[in-house]
């Protein structure tokens, strides 16, 4: 029995090695995030799509064109690289293991990887614009679906209750 416990104890991973693995993974994630920001500055990529993000938010304001620069500036202050870096590092470290982070970093150091990273904001904007166009073409269908659901009285009672009433 003692031998079985000893063997089981030897087979269990040591907490210290897990801590070292987590530290190494976090450091690898930091290096990747910093490289990505160096090749395609995060703030510039956010700036590229900020107007597209902000425009719908301010479209109902009296002077949206006047508000756009100030609101965009505020948005950029919130989601700056400095503010987002800890989240990016944590997310990459939680998503990829050490070896994957190293492979991704090595890829971004190639000319194709650097080009992909540089073009990513433009590609995202292009995809968002195409998605908006596709949705725009289907607005009549979406309106019919919304209208059908707005007349639907068969939804569960819990859906109709305000959040404060649900908790009581």
DSSP file (Angstrom, degrees, kcal/mol; ACC not computed):
  #  RESIDUE AA STRUCTURE BP1 BP2  ACC     N-H-->O    O-->H-N    N-H-->O    O-->H-N    TCO  KAPPA ALPHA  PHI   PSI    X-CA   Y-CA   Z-CA
    1    1 A X     >        0   0    0      0, 0.0     4,-2.1     0, 0.0     5,-0.2   0.000 360.0 360.0 360.0 -44.2    0.0    0.0    0.0
    2    2 A X  H  >  +     0   0    0      1,-0.2     4,-2.3     2,-0.2     5,-0.2   0.881 360.0  53.2 -61.6 -38.1    2.8    2.4    0.9
    3    3 A X  H  > S+     0   0    0      2,-0.2     4,-2.6     1,-0.2    -1,-0.2   0.889 107.5  50.8 -64.8 -39.2    4.5    1.7   -2.4
    4    4 A X  H  > S+     0   0    0      2,-0.2     4,-2.6     1,-0.2    -1,-0.2   0.902 110.7  48.6 -65.5 -40.5    1.3    2.5   -4.3
    5    5 A X  H  X S+     0   0    0     -4,-2.1     4,-2.4     2,-0.2    -2,-0.2   0.897 111.7  49.8 -65.5 -39.5    1.0    5.8   -2.5
    6    6 A X  H  X S+     0   0    0     -4,-2.3     4,-2.1     2,-0.2    -2,-0.2   0.923 112.1  47.2 -64.3 -45.0    4.7    6.6   -3.2
    7    7 A X  H  X S+     0   0    0     -4,-2.6     4,-1.7     2,-0.2    -2,-0.2   0.922 112.7  49.6 -62.5 -44.3    4.2    5.8   -6.9
    8    8 A X  H  X S+     0   0    0     -4,-2.6     4,-1.2     1,-0.2    -2,-0.2   0.903 110.4  50.7 -61.6 -41.4    1.0    7.9   -7.1
    9    9 A X  H  < S+     0   0    0     -4,-2.4     3,-0.2     1,-0.2    -1,-0.2   0.875 109.6  50.5 -64.3 -37.6    2.8   10.8   -5.4
   10   10 A X  H  < S+     0   0    0     -4,-2.1    -1,-0.2     1,-0.2    -2,-0.2   0.808 108.8  52.1 -70.1 -29.5    5.7   10.6   -7.9
   11   11 A X  H  < S+     0   0    0     -4,-1.7    -1,-0.2    -5,-0.2    -2,-0.2   0.717  89.7  93.1 -80.4 -21.1    3.3   10.6  -10.8
   12   12 A X  S  < S-     0   0    0     -4,-1.2     2,-0.1    -3,-0.2    -3,-0.0  -0.490  86.8-108.7 -72.9 140.7    1.4   13.7   -9.7
   13   13 A X        -     0   0    0     -2,-0.2     2,-0.3     1,-0.1    -1,-0.1  -0.435  33.4-116.6 -68.0 143.4    2.7   17.0  -11.1
   14   14 A X     >  -     0   0    0      1,-0.1     4,-1.6    -2,-0.1     3,-0.4  -0.613  11.5-133.3 -80.9 137.3    4.5   19.2   -8.7
   15   15 A X  H  > S+     0   0    0     -2,-0.3     4,-2.3     1,-0.2     5,-0.2   0.858 105.1  59.6 -58.3 -34.9    2.9   22.5   -7.9
   16   16 A X  H  > S+     0   0    0      1,-0.2     4,-2.2     2,-0.2    -1,-0.2   0.902 104.3  48.8 -63.0 -40.7    6.3   24.2   -8.3
   17   17 A X  H  > S+     0   0    0     -3,-0.4     4,-2.7     2,-0.2    -1,-0.2   0.861 109.3  53.3 -68.5 -33.0    6.7   23.0  -11.9
   18   18 A X  H  X S+     0   0    0     -4,-1.6     4,-2.8     2,-0.2    -1,-0.2   0.906 108.9  49.5 -64.5 -40.9    3.2   24.2  -12.7
   19   19 A X  H  X S+     0   0    0     -4,-2.3     4,-2.4     2,-0.2    -2,-0.2   0.902 111.6  48.3 -64.7 -40.1    4.1   27.6  -11.3
   20   20 A X  H  X S+     0   0    0     -4,-2.2     4,-2.9     2,-0.2    -2,-0.2   0.915 112.1  49.6 -64.7 -43.0    7.3   27.6  -13.5
   21   21 A X  H  X S+     0   0    0     -4,-2.7     4,-2.7     2,-0.2    -2,-0.2   0.915 112.1  47.8 -61.6 -43.6    5.2   26.6  -16.5
   22   22 A X  H  X S+     0   0    0     -4,-2.8     4,-2.6     2,-0.2    -2,-0.2   0.903 112.8  48.9 -63.6 -41.4    2.7   29.4  -15.9
   23   23 A X  H  X S+     0   0    0     -4,-2.4     4,-2.6     2,-0.2    -2,-0.2   0.936 113.5  46.2 -63.6 -46.3    5.5   31.9  -15.4
   24   24 A X  H  X S+     0   0    0     -4,-2.9     4,-2.5     2,-0.2    -2,-0.2   0.904 113.5  49.3 -63.5 -41.5    7.2   30.7  -18.7
   25   25 A X  H  X S+     0   0    0     -4,-2.7     4,-2.5     2,-0.2    -1,-0.2   0.917 111.6  48.8 -64.6 -42.6    3.8   30.8  -20.5
   26   26 A X  H  X S+     0   0    0     -4,-2.6     4,-2.5     2,-0.2    -2,-0.2   0.915 111.9  48.7 -64.0 -42.4    3.1   34.3  -19.2
   27   27 A X  H  X S+     0   0    0     -4,-2.6     4,-2.4     2,-0.2    -2,-0.2   0.911 111.7  49.6 -63.2 -41.5    6.5   35.5  -20.3
   28   28 A X  H  X S+     0   0    0     -4,-2.5     4,-2.2     2,-0.2    -2,-0.2   0.895 110.8  50.2 -63.5 -39.6    6.1   34.0  -23.7
   29   29 A X  H  X S+     0   0    0     -4,-2.5     4,-2.8     2,-0.2     5,-0.2   0.898 109.3  51.5 -65.0 -40.6    2.7   35.7  -24.0
   30   30 A X  H  X S+     0   0    0     -4,-2.5     4,-2.6     2,-0.2     5,-0.2   0.926 110.2  48.8 -60.8 -44.7    4.2   39.0  -23.0
   31   31 A X  H  X S+     0   0    0     -4,-2.4     4,-2.2     2,-0.2    -2,-0.2   0.899 113.0  47.6 -62.7 -40.8    6.9   38.6  -25.7
   32   32 A X  H  X S+     0   0    0     -4,-2.2     4,-2.9     2,-0.2    -2,-0.2   0.942 112.9  47.3 -65.6 -47.8    4.3   37.7  -28.3
   33   33 A X  H  X S+     0   0    0     -4,-2.8     4,-2.2     1,-0.2    -2,-0.2   0.906 113.7  48.5 -61.7 -42.1    2.0   40.6  -27.4
   34   34 A X  H  X S+     0   0    0     -4,-2.6     4,-2.0    -5,-0.2    -1,-0.2   0.894 112.1  48.9 -66.0 -39.7    4.9   43.1  -27.4
   35   35 A X  H  X S+     0   0    0     -4,-2.2     4,-2.7    -5,-0.2     5,-0.3   0.930 110.6  50.6 -64.2 -44.8    6.1   41.8  -30.8
   36   36 A X  H  X S+     0   0    0     -4,-2.9     4,-2.6     1,-0.2    -2,-0.2   0.904 111.8  47.7 -60.2 -41.1    2.6   42.1  -32.2
   37   37 A X  H  < S+     0   0    0     -4,-2.2    -1,-0.2    -5,-0.2    -2,-0.2   0.850 111.3  51.5 -68.6 -33.4    2.4   45.7  -30.9
   38   38 A X  H  < S+     0   0    0     -4,-2.0     3,-0.3    -5,-0.2    -2,-0.2   0.915 115.2  41.0 -68.2 -42.9    5.8   46.5  -32.3
   39   39 A X  H  < S+     0   0    0     -4,-2.7     2,-0.3     1,-0.3    -2,-0.2   0.885 137.1  12.9 -75.1 -39.1    4.9   45.1  -35.8
   40   40 A X  S  < S-     0   0    0     -4,-2.6    -1,-0.3    -5,-0.3    -2,-0.1  -0.823  89.8-128.1-138.2  96.0    1.4   46.6  -35.9
   41   41 A X     >  -     0   0    0     -3,-0.3     4,-2.1    -2,-0.3     3,-0.3  -0.183  11.3-141.1 -51.9 125.8    0.9   49.1  -33.1
   42   42 A X  H  > S+     0   0    0      1,-0.2     4,-2.4     2,-0.2     5,-0.2   0.892 100.2  53.7 -54.7 -46.7   -2.3   48.2  -31.2
   43   43 A X  H  > S+     0   0    0      1,-0.2     4,-2.4     2,-0.2    -1,-0.2   0.876 108.6  49.9 -61.3 -37.7   -3.4   51.9  -30.9
   44   44 A X  H  > S+     0   0    0     -3,-0.3     4,-1.9     2,-0.2    -1,-0.2   0.884 110.2  50.2 -67.6 -37.6   -3.1   52.4  -34.6
   45   45 A X  H  X S+     0   0    0     -4,-2.1     4,-0.9     2,-0.2    -2,-0.2   0.883 111.9  47.4 -69.6 -36.4   -5.1   49.3  -35.3
   46   46 A X  H >X S+     0   0    0     -4,-2.4     4,-1.3     1,-0.2     3,-0.7   0.911 109.8  53.9 -66.7 -42.3   -7.8   50.5  -32.9
   47   47 A X  H 3X S+     0   0    0     -4,-2.4     4,-0.7     1,-0.2     3,-0.3   0.877 101.4  60.7 -58.5 -37.9   -7.8   53.9  -34.5
   48   48 A X  H 3< S+     0   0    0     -4,-1.9    -1,-0.2     1,-0.2    -2,-0.2   0.824 118.6  26.7 -62.0 -31.8   -8.4   52.3  -37.9
   49   49 A X  H <X S+     0   0    0     -4,-0.9     4,-1.7    -3,-0.7    -1,-0.2   0.428  95.6  95.2-110.2   0.2  -11.7   50.9  -36.8
   50   50 A X  H  X S+     0   0    0     -4,-1.3     4,-3.2    -3,-0.3     5,-0.3   0.911  83.3  52.2 -61.1 -44.2  -12.6   53.4  -34.0
   51   51 A X  H  X S+     0   0    0     -4,-0.7     4,-2.7     1,-0.2    -1,-0.2   0.891 109.0  51.0 -60.8 -37.8  -14.8   55.5  -36.3
   52   52 A X  H  > S+     0   0    0      1,-0.2     4,-0.6     2,-0.2    -1,-0.2   0.838 114.5  44.3 -67.5 -31.8  -16.7   52.4  -37.4
   53   53 A X  H  X S+     0   0    0     -4,-1.7     4,-0.6    -3,-0.2    -2,-0.2   0.896 119.0  41.6 -75.7 -41.9  -17.3   51.5  -33.7
   54   54 A X  H >X S+     0   0    0     -4,-3.2     4,-1.5     1,-0.2     3,-0.8   0.866  98.3  72.7 -77.2 -38.3  -18.2   55.0  -32.6
   55   55 A X  H 3X S+     0   0    0     -4,-2.7     4,-0.8     1,-0.3     3,-0.5   0.873  98.7  46.2 -50.6 -48.9  -20.4   56.1  -35.5
   56   56 A X  H 3< S+     0   0    0     -4,-0.6     3,-0.4     1,-0.2     4,-0.3   0.850 109.6  56.9 -64.6 -29.9  -23.4   53.9  -34.5
   57   57 A X  H << S+     0   0    0     -3,-0.8    -1,-0.2    -4,-0.6     3,-0.2   0.828 117.5  32.1 -67.5 -31.3  -23.1   54.9  -30.9
   58   58 A X  H >< S+     0   0    0     -4,-1.5     3,-2.0    -3,-0.5    -1,-0.2   0.366  85.0 106.2-108.8   4.9  -23.5   58.6  -31.8
   59   59 A X  T 3< S+     0   0    0     -4,-0.8     5,-0.2    -3,-0.4    -1,-0.1   0.764  82.2  49.8 -59.9 -26.1  -25.8   58.5  -34.8
   60   60 A X  T 3  S+     0   0    0     -4,-0.3    -1,-0.3    -3,-0.2    -2,-0.1   0.460  87.2 107.9 -92.7  -0.4  -28.7   59.7  -32.8
   61   61 A X  S X  S-     0   0    0     -3,-2.0     3,-0.7     1,-0.1    -3,-0.0  -0.368  82.1-114.5 -72.3 156.9  -26.9   62.7  -31.3
   62   62 A X  T 3  S+     0   0    0      1,-0.3     2,-0.2     2,-0.1    -1,-0.1   0.869 110.1  21.1 -60.7 -37.3  -27.7   66.2  -32.6
   63   63 A X  T >>  +     0   0    0      1,-0.1     4,-1.9    -5,-0.1     3,-0.6  -0.597  69.1 165.6-132.1  72.7  -24.3   66.7  -34.2
   64   64 A X  H <> S+     0   0    0     -3,-0.7     4,-2.1     1,-0.2    -1,-0.1   0.857  76.1  56.6 -60.5 -36.0  -22.7   63.3  -34.7
   65   65 A X  H 3> S+     0   0    0      1,-0.2     4,-0.6     2,-0.2    -1,-0.2   0.868 110.3  45.2 -64.4 -34.9  -19.9   64.6  -37.1
   66   66 A X  H <> S+     0   0    0     -3,-0.6     4,-0.5     1,-0.2    -1,-0.2   0.857 115.1  47.6 -73.8 -36.2  -18.8   67.1  -34.4
   67   67 A X  H  X S+     0   0    0     -4,-1.9     4,-2.8     1,-0.2     5,-0.3   0.793  92.0  81.9 -75.3 -28.5  -18.9   64.5  -31.6
   68   68 A X  H  X S+     0   0    0     -4,-2.1     4,-2.7     1,-0.2     5,-0.3   0.871  90.8  46.3 -50.8 -51.9  -17.0   61.8  -33.6
   69   69 A X  H  X S+     0   0    0     -4,-0.6     4,-2.2    -3,-0.2    -1,-0.2   0.913 116.5  44.8 -60.0 -41.8  -13.5   63.0  -32.9
   70   70 A X  H  X S+     0   0    0     -4,-0.5     4,-2.1    -3,-0.3    -1,-0.2   0.914 115.7  45.6 -69.1 -42.3  -14.1   63.5  -29.2
   71   71 A X  H  X S+     0   0    0     -4,-2.8     4,-2.6     2,-0.2    -2,-0.2   0.903 112.9  51.0 -67.8 -39.9  -15.9   60.2  -28.7
   72   72 A X  H  X S+     0   0    0     -4,-2.7     4,-2.6    -5,-0.3    -2,-0.2   0.918 109.2  51.2 -61.6 -43.3  -13.3   58.4  -30.7
   73   73 A X  H  X S+     0   0    0     -4,-2.2     4,-1.7    -5,-0.3    -2,-0.2   0.910 110.6  48.8 -60.5 -42.7  -10.5   59.9  -28.6
   74   74 A X  H  X S+     0   0    0     -4,-2.1     4,-1.5     2,-0.2    -2,-0.2   0.918 110.7  50.7 -62.8 -43.7  -12.3   58.8  -25.4
   75   75 A X  H  X S+     0   0    0     -4,-2.6     4,-2.5     1,-0.2     3,-0.4   0.922 108.7  51.3 -59.7 -45.1  -12.7   55.3  -26.8
   76   76 A X  H  < S+     0   0    0     -4,-2.6    -1,-0.2     1,-0.2    -2,-0.2   0.832 106.2  55.7 -64.2 -31.4   -9.0   55.1  -27.6
   77   77 A X  H  < S+     0   0    0     -4,-1.7     3,-0.5    -5,-0.2    -1,-0.2   0.836 110.8  45.3 -67.2 -32.0   -8.2   56.2  -24.1
   78   78 A X  H  < S+     0   0    0     -4,-1.5    -2,-0.2    -3,-0.4    -1,-0.2   0.924 121.7  34.2 -76.5 -46.4  -10.2   53.3  -22.7
   79   79 A X  S  < S+     0   0    0     -4,-2.5    -1,-0.2    -5,-0.1    -2,-0.2  -0.153  85.0 143.8-106.8  38.9   -8.9   50.6  -25.0
   80   80 A X     >  -     0   0    0     -3,-0.5     4,-2.6     1,-0.1     5,-0.2  -0.267  65.1-108.4 -70.4 163.5   -5.3   51.8  -25.4
   81   81 A X  H  > S+     0   0    0      1,-0.2     4,-2.6     2,-0.2    -1,-0.1   0.912 120.5  55.9 -57.9 -43.1   -2.4   49.3  -25.7
   82   82 A X  H  4 S+     0   0    0      1,-0.2     4,-0.5     2,-0.2    -1,-0.2   0.901 113.7  39.6 -58.1 -42.2   -1.3   50.3  -22.2
   83   83 A X  H  4 S+     0   0    0      1,-0.2     4,-0.4     2,-0.1    -1,-0.2   0.849 121.1  42.7 -76.0 -34.5   -4.7   49.5  -20.7
   84   84 A X  H  X S+     0   0    0     -4,-2.6     4,-2.8     1,-0.2     3,-0.3   0.686  90.2  86.4 -87.3 -20.0   -5.3   46.4  -22.8
   85   85 A X  H  X S+     0   0    0     -4,-2.6     4,-2.9     1,-0.2     5,-0.3   0.892  88.4  49.6 -53.4 -49.0   -1.8   44.8  -22.5
   86   86 A X  H  > S+     0   0    0     -4,-0.5     4,-2.5     1,-0.2    -1,-0.2   0.914 114.2  46.5 -58.7 -39.9   -2.5   42.9  -19.2
   87   87 A X  H  > S+     0   0    0     -4,-0.4     4,-2.8    -3,-0.3    -2,-0.2   0.923 112.5  49.9 -65.4 -44.4   -5.7   41.5  -20.6
   88   88 A X  H  X S+     0   0    0     -4,-2.8     4,-2.8     2,-0.2     5,-0.3   0.931 112.5  47.1 -60.4 -46.2   -4.0   40.5  -23.9
   89   89 A X  H  X S+     0   0    0     -4,-2.9     4,-2.7    -5,-0.2     5,-0.2   0.943 113.8  47.6 -60.3 -48.9   -1.2   38.8  -22.1
   90   90 A X  H  X S+     0   0    0     -4,-2.5     4,-2.0    -5,-0.3    -2,-0.2   0.904 113.7  48.1 -60.4 -42.0   -3.6   36.9  -19.8
   91   91 A X  H  X S+     0   0    0     -4,-2.8     4,-1.7     2,-0.2    -2,-0.2   0.927 113.8  44.9 -67.4 -45.7   -5.8   35.9  -22.7
   92   92 A X  H  X S+     0   0    0     -4,-2.8     4,-2.6     1,-0.2    -2,-0.2   0.909 113.9  50.4 -64.6 -40.9   -2.9   34.6  -24.8
   93   93 A X  H  < S+     0   0    0     -4,-2.7    -1,-0.2    -5,-0.3    -2,-0.2   0.860 114.0  44.9 -65.4 -34.9   -1.3   32.8  -21.9
   94   94 A X  H  < S+     0   0    0     -4,-2.0    -1,-0.2    -5,-0.2    -2,-0.2   0.765 118.3  43.4 -78.4 -25.2   -4.6   31.1  -21.0
   95   95 A X  H  < S+     0   0    0     -4,-1.7     2,-0.3    -5,-0.2    -2,-0.2   0.842 114.9  40.2 -90.4 -36.7   -5.4   30.2  -24.7
   96   96 A X  S  < S-     0   0    0     -4,-2.6    -1,-0.1    -5,-0.2     2,-0.1  -0.866  73.7-128.5-119.3 146.9   -2.0   28.9  -25.9
   97   97 A X     >  -     0   0    0     -2,-0.3     4,-2.5     1,-0.1     5,-0.2  -0.343  41.6 -92.9 -82.9 175.3    0.7   26.7  -24.3
   98   98 A X  H  > S+     0   0    0      1,-0.2     4,-2.0     2,-0.2     5,-0.1   0.900 125.1  48.3 -56.4 -46.4    4.3   27.8  -24.2
   99   99 A X  H  > S+     0   0    0      1,-0.2     4,-2.3     2,-0.2    -1,-0.2   0.901 110.9  50.5 -64.8 -40.9    5.2   26.0  -27.5
  100  100 A X  H  > S+     0   0    0      1,-0.2     4,-2.8     2,-0.2     5,-0.2   0.911 109.1  51.8 -63.5 -41.3    2.3   27.4  -29.4
  101  101 A X  H  X S+     0   0    0     -4,-2.5     4,-2.5     1,-0.2    -1,-0.2   0.902 109.7  50.0 -60.5 -40.6    3.2   30.9  -28.2
  102  102 A X  H  X S+     0   0    0     -4,-2.0     4,-2.5    -5,-0.2    -1,-0.2   0.902 111.6  48.0 -65.1 -41.0    6.7   30.4  -29.5
  103  103 A X  H  X S+     0   0    0     -4,-2.3     4,-2.4     2,-0.2    -2,-0.2   0.920 112.7  48.1 -65.9 -43.9    5.5   29.1  -32.9
  104  104 A X  H  X S+     0   0    0     -4,-2.8     4,-2.5     2,-0.2    -2,-0.2   0.927 112.5  49.1 -62.1 -44.7    3.1   32.1  -33.2
  105  105 A X  H  X S+     0   0    0     -4,-2.5     4,-1.0    -5,-0.2    -2,-0.2   0.919 110.7  50.1 -61.2 -43.7    5.8   34.5  -32.3
  106  106 A X  H  < S+     0   0    0     -4,-2.5     3,-0.4     1,-0.2     4,-0.4   0.897 109.8  51.8 -62.3 -39.7    8.2   32.9  -34.8
  107  107 A X  H >< S+     0   0    0     -4,-2.4     3,-2.0     1,-0.2     6,-0.7   0.937 106.9  51.9 -62.6 -45.8    5.5   33.1  -37.5
  108  108 A X  H 3< S+     0   0    0     -4,-2.5    -1,-0.2     1,-0.3    -2,-0.2   0.698 102.5  61.5 -66.3 -16.3    5.0   36.8  -36.8
  109  109 A X  T 3< S+     0   0    0     -4,-1.0    -1,-0.3    -3,-0.4    -2,-0.2   0.566  90.6  85.9 -84.5  -8.5    8.7   37.3  -37.2
  110  110 A X  S <> S-     0   0    0     -3,-2.0     4,-2.6    -4,-0.4     5,-0.2  -0.463  93.9-112.2 -82.6 164.2    8.5   36.1  -40.8
  111  111 A X  H  > S+     0   0    0      1,-0.2     4,-2.2     2,-0.2     5,-0.2   0.897 119.0  49.6 -64.4 -38.7    7.7   38.5  -43.6
  112  112 A X  H  > S+     0   0    0      2,-0.2     4,-2.6     1,-0.2    -1,-0.2   0.916 112.4  47.4 -66.1 -42.0    4.3   36.8  -44.2
  113  113 A X  H  > S+     0   0    0     -6,-0.7     4,-2.4     2,-0.2    -5,-0.2   0.916 112.7  48.2 -64.8 -43.6    3.5   36.9  -40.5
  114  114 A X  H  X S+     0   0    0     -4,-2.6     4,-2.3    -7,-0.3    -1,-0.2   0.892 113.0  48.9 -63.9 -39.1    4.4   40.6  -40.2
  115  115 A X  H  X S+     0   0    0     -4,-2.2     4,-2.4    -5,-0.2    -2,-0.2   0.919 110.4  50.4 -67.0 -43.5    2.4   41.4  -43.3
  116  116 A X  H  X S+     0   0    0     -4,-2.6     4,-1.3     1,-0.2    -2,-0.2   0.931 112.2  47.5 -58.7 -45.9   -0.7   39.5  -42.0
  117  117 A X  H  X S+     0   0    0     -4,-2.4     4,-0.5     1,-0.2     3,-0.3   0.911 112.3  49.3 -62.9 -42.6   -0.4   41.3  -38.7
  118  118 A X  H  < S+     0   0    0     -4,-2.3     4,-0.3     1,-0.2     3,-0.3   0.869 116.3  42.0 -64.9 -37.2   -0.1   44.7  -40.4
  119  119 A X  H  X S+     0   0    0     -4,-2.4     4,-2.6     1,-0.2     5,-0.2   0.591  88.9  93.4 -87.0 -11.3   -3.1   44.0  -42.7
  120  120 A X  H  X S+     0   0    0     -4,-1.3     4,-2.8    -3,-0.3     5,-0.2   0.881  83.4  50.5 -53.5 -46.0   -5.3   42.5  -40.0
  121  121 A X  H  X S+     0   0    0     -4,-0.5     4,-2.4    -3,-0.3    -1,-0.2   0.931 113.5  45.9 -60.0 -42.3   -7.1   45.8  -39.1
  122  122 A X  H  > S+     0   0    0     -4,-0.3     4,-2.4    -3,-0.2    -1,-0.2   0.892 112.8  50.4 -66.5 -38.5   -7.9   46.5  -42.7
  123  123 A X  H  X S+     0   0    0     -4,-2.6     4,-2.5     2,-0.2    -2,-0.2   0.909 110.6  49.6 -65.4 -41.2   -9.0   42.9  -43.3
  124  124 A X  H  X S+     0   0    0     -4,-2.8     4,-2.7    -5,-0.2    -2,-0.2   0.928 111.4  48.5 -62.6 -45.2  -11.3   43.1  -40.2
  125  125 A X  H  X S+     0   0    0     -4,-2.4     4,-2.7    -5,-0.2    -2,-0.2   0.922 111.1  50.9 -61.2 -43.8  -12.8   46.4  -41.4
  126  126 A X  H  X S+     0   0    0     -4,-2.4     4,-2.3     1,-0.2    -1,-0.2   0.915 111.8  47.1 -60.0 -43.8  -13.4   44.9  -44.8
  127  127 A X  H  X S+     0   0    0     -4,-2.5     4,-2.6     2,-0.2    -1,-0.2   0.894 112.0  50.5 -65.6 -39.4  -15.1   41.9  -43.3
  128  128 A X  H  X S+     0   0    0     -4,-2.7     4,-2.5     2,-0.2    -2,-0.2   0.908 110.8  49.0 -64.6 -41.6  -17.2   44.1  -41.1
  129  129 A X  H  X S+     0   0    0     -4,-2.7     4,-2.4     2,-0.2    -2,-0.2   0.916 112.3  47.8 -64.2 -42.3  -18.3   46.3  -44.0
  130  130 A X  H  X S+     0   0    0     -4,-2.3     4,-2.7     2,-0.2    -2,-0.2   0.906 111.3  50.6 -65.3 -41.0  -19.2   43.2  -46.1
  131  131 A X  H  X S+     0   0    0     -4,-2.6     4,-2.7     2,-0.2    -2,-0.2   0.913 110.2  50.4 -61.6 -42.0  -21.2   41.8  -43.1
  132  132 A X  H  X S+     0   0    0     -4,-2.5     4,-2.9     2,-0.2    -2,-0.2   0.907 111.1  48.9 -62.5 -41.5  -23.0   45.1  -42.8
  133  133 A X  H  X S+     0   0    0     -4,-2.4     4,-1.9     2,-0.2    -2,-0.2   0.920 111.6  48.9 -62.9 -43.7  -23.8   45.0  -46.5
  134  134 A X  H  X S+     0   0    0     -4,-2.7     4,-0.7     1,-0.2    -2,-0.2   0.911 114.2  45.6 -63.4 -42.0  -25.1   41.4  -46.3
  135  135 A X  H >< S+     0   0    0     -4,-2.7     3,-1.0     1,-0.2     4,-0.3   0.912 108.8  56.9 -66.2 -42.1  -27.2   42.3  -43.3
  136  136 A X  H >< S+     0   0    0     -4,-2.9     3,-1.1     1,-0.3     4,-0.3   0.868 103.6  53.7 -56.7 -38.2  -28.5   45.5  -45.0
  137  137 A X  H 3< S+     0   0    0     -4,-1.9    -1,-0.3     1,-0.2     3,-0.3   0.749 111.4  46.6 -67.3 -23.4  -29.7   43.3  -47.9
  138  138 A X  T <X S+     0   0    0     -3,-1.0     4,-2.6    -4,-0.7     3,-0.3   0.265  75.7 111.3-103.9  10.3  -31.7   41.2  -45.5
  139  139 A X  H <> S+     0   0    0     -3,-1.1     4,-3.0    -4,-0.3     5,-0.2   0.899  76.4  53.8 -54.6 -44.9  -33.3   44.0  -43.5
  140  140 A X  H  > S+     0   0    0     -4,-0.3     4,-2.0    -3,-0.3    -1,-0.2   0.916 111.4  45.9 -58.1 -40.5  -36.8   43.3  -44.8
  141  141 A X  H  > S+     0   0    0     -3,-0.3     4,-2.2     2,-0.2    -1,-0.2   0.917 113.3  49.3 -65.0 -42.8  -36.4   39.6  -43.7
  142  142 A X  H  X S+     0   0    0     -4,-2.6     4,-2.8     1,-0.2    -2,-0.2   0.893 109.4  52.3 -63.4 -39.5  -35.0   40.7  -40.3
  143  143 A X  H  X S+     0   0    0     -4,-3.0     4,-2.7    -5,-0.2    -1,-0.2   0.894 108.7  50.5 -64.3 -39.2  -37.9   43.1  -39.8
  144  144 A X  H  X S+     0   0    0     -4,-2.0     4,-2.6    -5,-0.2    -2,-0.2   0.918 111.4  48.3 -63.2 -42.7  -40.4   40.4  -40.6
  145  145 A X  H  X S+     0   0    0     -4,-2.2     4,-2.0     2,-0.2    -2,-0.2   0.927 113.4  46.7 -63.1 -45.2  -38.7   38.1  -38.0
  146  146 A X  H  X S+     0   0    0     -4,-2.8     4,-2.0     1,-0.2    -2,-0.2   0.911 112.4  50.4 -62.9 -42.3  -38.7   40.9  -35.4
  147  147 A X  H  X S+     0   0    0     -4,-2.7     4,-1.1     1,-0.2    -2,-0.2   0.911 108.7  52.0 -62.8 -42.2  -42.4   41.7  -36.1
  148  148 A X  H  < S+     0   0    0     -4,-2.6     4,-0.5     1,-0.2     3,-0.3   0.895 113.0  44.9 -61.8 -39.6  -43.4   38.1  -35.8
  149  149 A X  H  < S+     0   0    0     -4,-2.0     3,-0.3     1,-0.2    -1,-0.2   0.781 105.6  59.9 -77.0 -26.4  -41.6   37.9  -32.4
  150  150 A X  H  < S+     0   0    0     -4,-2.0    -1,-0.2     1,-0.2    -2,-0.2   0.752 109.2  44.8 -73.1 -20.6  -43.0   41.2  -31.2
  151  151 A X  S  < S+     0   0    0     -4,-1.1     2,-0.6    -3,-0.3    -1,-0.2   0.562  87.1 111.2 -92.7 -11.3  -46.6   39.7  -31.6
  152  152 A X        +     0   0    0     -4,-0.5     3,-0.4    -3,-0.3    -3,-0.0  -0.520  37.6 175.4 -72.8 112.0  -45.6   36.4  -30.0
  153  153 A X        +     0   0    0     -2,-0.6    -1,-0.2     1,-0.2    -4,-0.0   0.373  62.8  84.6 -94.3   4.2  -47.5   36.1  -26.7
  154  154 A X        +     0   0    0      2,-0.0    -1,-0.2     3,-0.0     2,-0.1   0.164  58.1 122.8 -95.5  19.3  -46.2   32.6  -26.0
  155  155 A X  S    S-     0   0    0     -3,-0.4     5,-0.1     1,-0.1     0, 0.0  -0.472  75.0 -86.0 -79.0 155.3  -42.9   33.5  -24.5
  156  156 A X    >>  -     0   0    0      1,-0.1     3,-1.3    -2,-0.1     4,-0.8  -0.234  33.0-121.5 -59.3 146.4  -42.1   32.2  -21.0
  157  157 A X  H >> S+     0   0    0      1,-0.3     4,-0.8     2,-0.2     3,-0.8   0.840 110.9  62.8 -58.2 -35.2  -43.3   34.3  -18.1
  158  158 A X  H 34 S+     0   0    0      1,-0.3     3,-0.3     2,-0.2    -1,-0.3   0.794  97.1  58.4 -63.9 -26.6  -39.7   34.7  -16.8
  159  159 A X  H <4 S+     0   0    0     -3,-1.3    -1,-0.3     1,-0.2    -2,-0.2   0.804 105.0  50.0 -71.1 -28.2  -38.8   36.5  -20.0
  160  160 A X  H << S+     0   0    0     -3,-0.8     2,-0.3    -4,-0.8    -1,-0.2   0.644  92.0  93.4 -85.7 -15.5  -41.4   39.2  -19.5
  161  161 A X  S  < S-     0   0    0     -4,-0.8     5,-0.0    -3,-0.3     2,-0.0  -0.575  81.7-113.9 -81.7 138.8  -40.4   39.9  -15.9
  162  162 A X    >>  -     0   0    0     -2,-0.3     4,-1.5     1,-0.1     3,-0.8  -0.328  32.4-108.3 -62.8 154.5  -37.9   42.7  -15.2
  163  163 A X  H 3> S+     0   0    0      1,-0.2     4,-1.2     2,-0.2    -1,-0.1   0.845 117.4  57.7 -55.0 -39.0  -34.6   41.5  -13.7
  164  164 A X  H 34 S+     0   0    0      1,-0.2     4,-0.5     2,-0.2    -1,-0.2   0.864 106.7  48.6 -63.5 -36.0  -35.3   42.9  -10.3
  165  165 A X  H X4 S+     0   0    0     -3,-0.8     3,-0.7     1,-0.2    -1,-0.2   0.817 103.5  61.4 -74.2 -29.9  -38.5   40.8  -10.0
  166  166 A X  H 3< S+     0   0    0     -4,-1.5    -1,-0.2     1,-0.2    -2,-0.2   0.845 101.4  52.1 -64.6 -33.7  -36.8   37.6  -11.1
  167  167 A X  T 3<        0   0    0     -4,-1.2    -1,-0.2     1,-0.2    -2,-0.2   0.663 360.0 360.0 -80.3 -15.2  -34.4   37.7   -8.1
  168  168 A X    <         0   0    0     -3,-0.7    -1,-0.2    -4,-0.5    -2,-0.2   0.464 360.0 360.0 -87.7 360.0  -37.2   38.0   -5.5
